[in-house]
Amino acid sequence: MRNLKIEIEYDGSRYKGWQTQKGNIATIQEKLESVIAKMTKEEIQVIGCGRTDTGVHAENYIANFTTNCEKTVEEMLDYLCEYLPEDIVVKAMKDTSERFHARYNVISKTYVYRINNNKYRNVFNKKYTCHIPEKLDIEQMQKAAAILVGTHDFMSFTTLKNKSKATVRTINYINIRENDGNIEMEFNGNGFLKNMVRIITGTLIEIGLGTKKFEDMKKILEAKQRSEAGPTAHAHGLALKNVQY
Amino acid sequence: MRNLKIEIEYDGSRYKGWQTQKGNIATIQEKLESVIAKMTKEEIQVIGCGRTDTGVHAENYIANFTTNCEKTVEEMLDYLCEYLPEDIVVKAMKDTSERFHARYNVISKTYVYRINNNKYRNVFNKKYTCHIPEKLDIEQMQKAAAILVGTHDFMSFTTLKNKSKATVRTINYINIRENDGNIEMEFNGNGFLKNMVRIITGTLIEIGLGTKKFEDMKKILEAKQRSEAGPTAHAHGLALKNVQY
């Protein structure tokens, strides 16, 4: 039995997130599984590194699947390139140890949230950046972000319905950079709760706009109440950048 | 009479280039003129910094127009943002000297041609990069490009129909950079003939693939024959990056 590790790039605009759902719902996992199943003539389960929300993109999503198919990696990549839709590309594939599990073995993940902070919309990246025409105060956002770095209970920053689940996570860094009005916020952590990056981003945007102060971030974190945080930022600005194993 | 200088970003995919043509043909100039005319309630002629081909993009296209309209620059920008199609954005506008002419005053222009040289297509930039899966030899391309720098008769690199037009131009630099399989070729010169950047690019691609040698570039240049050069590279990889005055 081969265990194949794959690296995927996808534009999430048309999909209801990564994970297969009941009913005839377009998801990345479902698309991949159906094309790989045709290629291998087997039933295939693709194990992803984690869920992504509806509309969220991925630049380097990692997954794995096991198969008895004897095609070479090159042949498989060519097949997938031909039969997957234009907005999903398997960029790389390799035979890996039978012990490799794309979800269990994750050490950390990096997400990037992109904001066009120029007054006027952008032509080229509008599908992948959130447009906020009002000037954001990057320094205040950076100060607020620093409060979240470390190991905390991120209950305030999730829409998880199952309250019994552990909500403690470690954020290793949040880097906020601005270049010519384009803001990139990079989040690295050992795991992120449902909607966590987008709710943190929504809160940081409120701080950048001045409707909240950077010191408020501490109170919001300690409140462990979703209602204390800012709104969930739009999905299309978010992309999974890469995964560390 | 005010003379307004504008900076435009456009995705050329849907348009037959910059310049207004006879008949009901979608061009950037025609779109801009019709929206500005509605805004100013005047007949408007927008003077562009030059033509761009069908399907070519622009990141910072410069144009100007004269008007008696008394709206502020802010009001005009807001109007244009609202009424122009999604793929054309006027990013900046300012009142300028009555002597400023977007075409006559150009000192030089910078174009960028983008190639995805990875084996598999790309999800995010496919509308703005040309996919060439076979590995290109960047060093050979750089050596060939160096032959073109300077003042030369570029007759071999144009599809100009009017043979009486002067075909001598000066290329100040051609920078070819590669990062993670993404190649950017930047061309700066005092002016470019019809299709010139795309024919040079097509020739450089042949050299990168090894079907032509870098030394051939000298013979091609000296031949002053379109048939000696390589094919015209696809339009969608090309963008006008900026214009120097």
Interface residues (C-beta under 8 A of the other chain):
Chain A: E9 Y10 D11 H57 E59 L77 C81 E86 D87 I88 V89 V90 K91 N118 K119 Y120 R121 N122 V123 F124 K126 Y128
Chain B: E9 Y10 D11 H57 E59 L77 C81 E86 D87 I88 V89 V90 K91 N118 K119 Y120 R121 N122 V123 F124 K126 Y128
